[in-house]
Amino acid sequence: MSALEISDLEDVLVGEIAEAGDWVIANLETTISWPVFYQKYAFHGQTYFIIPLTNNHYPAVALKRSQQTLLEARSSLLRFLSAMSWSESSGATVVAFTNGGLPRPMGREKSFGQTITADLNLTYLPEVIEARQGLALALMREGRGLNHPAYAFLSFYRVLEAAMPNGKARETWVAANLDAIMDRKGIEALAKLKQSGIKDVGTHLYKSGRMAIAHAGGNPVVNPDDASDYDRIAGELPIMRGLAELAIECVLEIKTRNTAIREHLYELAGFKKRLGAARVAAILSGQPPLENEQIDLPPIDIELRRKEPFTPFRAMQPVHTSQEGQCLLLVYRSNDGLVEIGFTLDFAEERLRFDWQSDINGQDDESAAAASHGAEICRFILEYVGNGELHVYDSETRALLSRVGEFIPVNYQANHKKLLKDIDDWNDEAKRRCEAGR
């Protein structure tokens, strides 16, 4: 992949974000590594566009408004930002909302201090069902985005209040979960606080932190001109951040990205939804399909994240299924019948099993298409063994059926020169066959 570059706004307004409409834009200050290409995500029934970072403009997220009022559209953008911030474990603060015929972010003079990436992997966005879940995520986004220890501390404490409105229950929960903080800085800060002689950490965080910050007329109080207050709150901030994250995950039952990766339910989530709960339960019980029972499988696109699509792996059709214990074996074929690829859906382990050395089969019928497919298969192997992230989409709806994390080769050293030569050889052969009318 070539080096990433930040472009000018006029150069990135392409595709769907170049279409005129009633756009609402959230201009951001954020610690999220921002993409240099536009992306779109469906969330709660709407489509959100991540506007690339450009020279002299803010990073932004935009929504094309239809029936919503302006305030409703802005609120929708904020909720998407809160979900995105939770997924990325980073803050995002709206500098200003703007709107116009195109999603043009506000200009700014700052041309440094923002890390960039090719794209964001937002395949995990938390589902918010209850109002207090949404409020907690919003407060978490706010706290992570604030460059002010006292106000960030207060936002994180308000996450606990949103998760546990009852003060006594909150006090009991904090005492029981302090040692469950996972963040290294939080663990270090907690140990330092205990070493200072503070025995009731929960009460200390409430009285000397939350109450002292929120109220200026009592005692104790956090004085912005007192450097010792600043240092104390800044030192204890990681504890509050860790507790807030725990409350969202353990009390409000919204998984962190780390938990989602550890459970890797996304590997089969789309297939399970497509197959239906009854069929999945039957597979898990080891019960094979009934005679003449049809398994509903869609055509699929097989891709690698951040790589160009592979021609033979587009709109592949299901041709065979079989069940072995708690696994469902799938075979898909390209539309011209020349390439087959197989997967195993391991429902017991929540894994999509794929072996690039044995599960891809190409047939050479001496046609130009077969040679072209040979080049594409070699390119797929080259990019897959180079830590490729496998994505499987429903080719009709583009719904994500499966995502598998970066492939890490074991006891294998890719011969890049040979694979590149194989790609060139197959492309040359495809050209020769094409010229020969084959």
N, C-alpha and C positions, 0 to 999 in steps of 0.2 A: 504494500500500500504506500502511495506517495505521501510525502509530508503534508500534514494538514495546514491550511492557510486560512486566515480570516479575510473574507472578501468585502467588497463594497455592497451596499444595500441593493443597488440596481441589478447586481449580478446574481443575487440569491432569490429575488422575487420571480420565481419560475413555477411552472406547474400550477397546482391548485391555489397556492398563495399569490398567484398573479391574476387570479380571477376577481373581477370587481364584485363587491357585495357590501353589506352593512357589517363591517368588521369592528369588533371590540378588542382592544389590545391591552394587556397587562404588562407594563414596563417594569423590569425587575433589577434589584440588587440581590445577587445570590452567590452562594459558595458552591453551587452545583457546577461541575465541569460541563460547559455548554457546547452543544453541537454546532458544527459549521455548515450543516445541511438541514433543510427543514424536515420535520417529521410530523405525522398525525397519529392521534390515538383516540379510540372510541372509549368513552367513559360515561356511565350513567345515561346512555342514550344520546349523547352528543359527541361531535367530533371536535377535538382540540388540536391546534397547530402550534408546534414549537418553532418559533421564528429563529433562524440562525443568528449567531453572534456575528456582527459585521463591524467594520471600521466606523467609529464615531456614532454608534447607535447602541442602545441598551439591548440586552437579551430580553426576549419577550415570549409570551404565550398569547395566542389569539383564538377567537371564536367568531364564526360567521353567524350573526344574529338573524333569526327569522321571526318567530312569534313572540319571543321573550321581550320583556321591557328591558331598558338599558340597565337598570339596577339588578334585574334577575340574571342578565348575561354576566355582569360583573361578579355577582355572587357565585355563579357557576364556575367562572374562571378561578376564583379563590378556592373553591372546593377541590378543583382539579389540582391546583398548586399544592394544596395541603396533602393530597394523596401522593403527588409526585415527590414532595419533600420528604415524606415518610419513607417512601421507597428508596430514595437516594440518601437518606440519613443526613440531610443538609437543610439549611435555611433558605427561604426565598421571601423577600420583602417587596411589595408593590410600591414602586416610586410614584407612579401615577397611572391612571387609566386614560387611554386615548381611544379615538374611534375615527373611522374614515372609510373611503371606498376601497382601499387596499390596506393590508396589515403592516403599515409602516411604523416601526418603533420610534420613540423619541430619540432625538439626537443627543449626544453627550461628547464631551471633550476627552474623557478618559479612554486611552487606547492600550492600557496594560492592566495587570492584576486579575485577569479572568482566565482560568484554565479552559482548554477546549478539548473536544472529542469529536469523533466522526458522527456518533449518534448516541442517544440514551437508550438503555435497555429497560423499558418500562413494561415488560411483560407481566410484572407483578405490580398491580395497583390495588390497594386495600378496598374491599367492599364495605361501604358505610351504610348501616341499616338504621341505627338509632341516632337521635340528635346529639346525645352526649359524646358519641364516638366522633362525630364530625367536629364538635367543638374541641375535643381533646387534640385531634390532629391539627386543627387550626392554631391552637395555642402552642403546640409543639413546633409547628413551622415558624411561628412568630418568635419563640424563644431561641430557636437555632439561628434565626436571621438577625437577631439584635446584637449590635456591637456595644453593648452596655450591660455589664455584669448584673447590676441590681434589677433592671427591668427584665432581663432574661431569666434571672432567678424567680422573679414573681410570675412570669409566664409559665415556667415549669411547675411551680407550686400550684398554679391554677389548673394545670392538667390533672393533678391529684384530686383537686376539688371537683372537677368535672367527672372524673371516674368514680369518686366516692364522696358524694355530697354530705354524708353523715360524718361529723367530726370525730366521734369516738371510733367509728369503724376505720376511718382514715388513719387515726393515731395508732390503732392496733396493727393495721396493715403495714405501715411504715416501719414499726418496730420489728415486725416479723420478716420484712423483706430487704432491710438495709444490706445485709451480707450477700444478697442475691445479685447485687449490681455487677454487671459484667465488664463495663468499660474500664480500661486500665487506669485512666486518669481519675475516674470515680472511686475506684478501689484505693488508689494512693491517697486521695483527698480524705476518704473516710478513715483510713488508718491514721493519718496525721491528726484529724479532729479528735479521735479517741485518745491518742497519745497526749493531747493537750489537756486531758482531764475531763472532757465532756462525756458524761455517762449516758444521759438521756438525749441521744442525738436527734430523735424526732421532735421533741419539745424545743430543743435549741434551734433547729431549722425553722420551726414555726414562729417562735417568739422573736428570735434575733435576726431572722431572715424575712419571712413572709410578712409578719406584722410590722416589723421595724421599717421595711421598705414601703409598705402601703400607707402607713400613718405617720405624719410629721409632728403631731401634737402630743405624742406620748413618749414613753421611755421603756425600752431602748428605741432609738431612731437611727436610721442610716443617713449620715450627713455626707452629701456629695463633695464637700470640701475637706473631709477627713480621710486622709490616705489610708489609715488603718482600717476604716470601714470598707474602703474600696478593695483593699487586699484581702480582707476576711471574706467578703461576699464572692470575690473572684475565685478564691481558694476553695470555697464550698460549692460553687456553681456546678462542678462535675457530678457531685453527689445528687443534686436536685435533677440534673439532666438524666442521670441513670435511673433515678426513681420514677421520673415521668415516663421514660421509655418502658420500664417494667409495668407501670400501671396500665399503659395503653395495650401492652401485649397480654398481660396476665389477668387484668380485671376487665378490660373492654374487649379482649379476645381479638385483637388485630395483630397479626403476625408481623414481626420485623422481616426485613429482607434476608437476614442471616438464618432465621427460622425457616423461611420459605425455601431457601437453598438447601438447608439441612434435610428438610422433609421431601424435597424435590417432587411434590405432587403435580407440578406443572408438566412433568414429562408425559403423563397420561391424561391430564385433566380434559383436554378437548376431545380425545377419543372416548373417554368415559361418558361425557355429556352426549356425544353422538350415539353411542351404543345404548344408553339408557341404564338406569339403576338396576332394573330387573336382570338384564343380560349380564351386567358386570357382577352382580351378586351370584348368578349361576356359575360364571367362570370361576369366581373365588371359591365356590363350593365344590369345584371340580366337575360340575355337571355339563356335559357337552350339549351343543345345540340339538334340538329335536329334529327328527327327520323332516326334510323340506323346509326347515326354518331358515329364513333369509336374514343375514346380518347386514344392516344398512351402513355402508361405508361410502364416503364421498370420493370423488377424484381429488388428487392431492398435488401440491407443488412442494418439492423438496429443495430447500435452500440452505446456504450457510450465511450467517449474519455478516454483514458488511462486505459480501462478495456479490459479484454479478450473478444473476440467475443462470441455471444450467439448462440448456434447451431440451435435452431428453427427459429431464425431471419435472417438466411442466405438464399440468393436467394429466398426470398418470392415472390409469384406471385400475381398480381392484380386480384381480383375476383369480385369486385363490385365498382361502382362509382355512386354517385348521387349528384345533385346540389340543394342547398338551398340558394336562394338569390345570394349573392356574394361569397359563400363558395362552395368548392368542397369536398365531403366526399369520402374518399378512404378506402377500406378494402383489406388487403393483407392476404394471407394464406401460411403457410409453405408447403413445397413440399409433405409431408406425409399427409397433410390435418388436422393435429391435433391442430394447433395453428393459431389463427387469431388475427390481430392487426389492429386498425383503426386510421386514422388521419383525421383532417379537415384542408384544405388549405383555410385560410381566406384571400382572396385577397384584401379586402377593408382595413384591418388592417395590411397586410403584416406579418401575423403570421401563424405558424404551430401549430394547437391546438392538444394537446394530453393529455388524462386523464388516468394515469396509473391504476386507480382503476376500470375503466369501459371499457377501449379500448383494453384490452388484454383478450383473451378468449382461454383457453386450454381445449381440450376434452380428457378424460381418457377412452381409449378403452381397458384398462387392459393390454396393451402391455408394454414391457420394455422401448420402445421409448417414450411412453406417460409419464411414471414416470420420465425419464431423462429430458423430456421437462419441467415437473413440477418443478424440481430442478433448471433448467435454468431460468424459469420465476420468481421464488422466488429470485434467484441471481440478475436478472435484476432489480426487484423492490427494493431490498436492496441497490444496487449501484446507482440506479436512484434517490431515495429519499435522498441519501447521497450526494446531490449536483451534480448529474450526468449531463453531457453535451451530449445531444442527437445528433447523427449524422446519416443521412440517405444517403446511397450511391447507385448509379446504380451498381448492382452487376456484370454487364457485362463489364463496362468500368471503374468502381471505381470512376466515377465522383461524386463529392459531390452535392447532390440534396438539402439538407437542413441541417442547423446547428442551434440548439437552445441552448441558454446560460444555465448556471448551474441552475438546478431545485432548487428552494427555497421553502421548505414545509411551508404551512400556516395553522395554527391550527391543526397541525399533529405532533405527536412525534413517530418516527419509533421505533418499538420494535425489536431491532437488535437480541436479544437472540432468540426470536420466529422465526424470519426469518431464522436465521442460523440453528435452529433446523429443520425447515421445509425443508431446503436444504438437510440436512443430512438424514432426513426421506425419502424424495423422492429418493435420491441416493441409500439408502439401499433397498428401494422397487424396484428400477430399477435393482439392482443386483439380488434380489430374483427372479424377473420375468425372467431375462435373464437366470438364472440357471434352471428355470422351463421351459425354451424353449419358452417363450412368448415374 
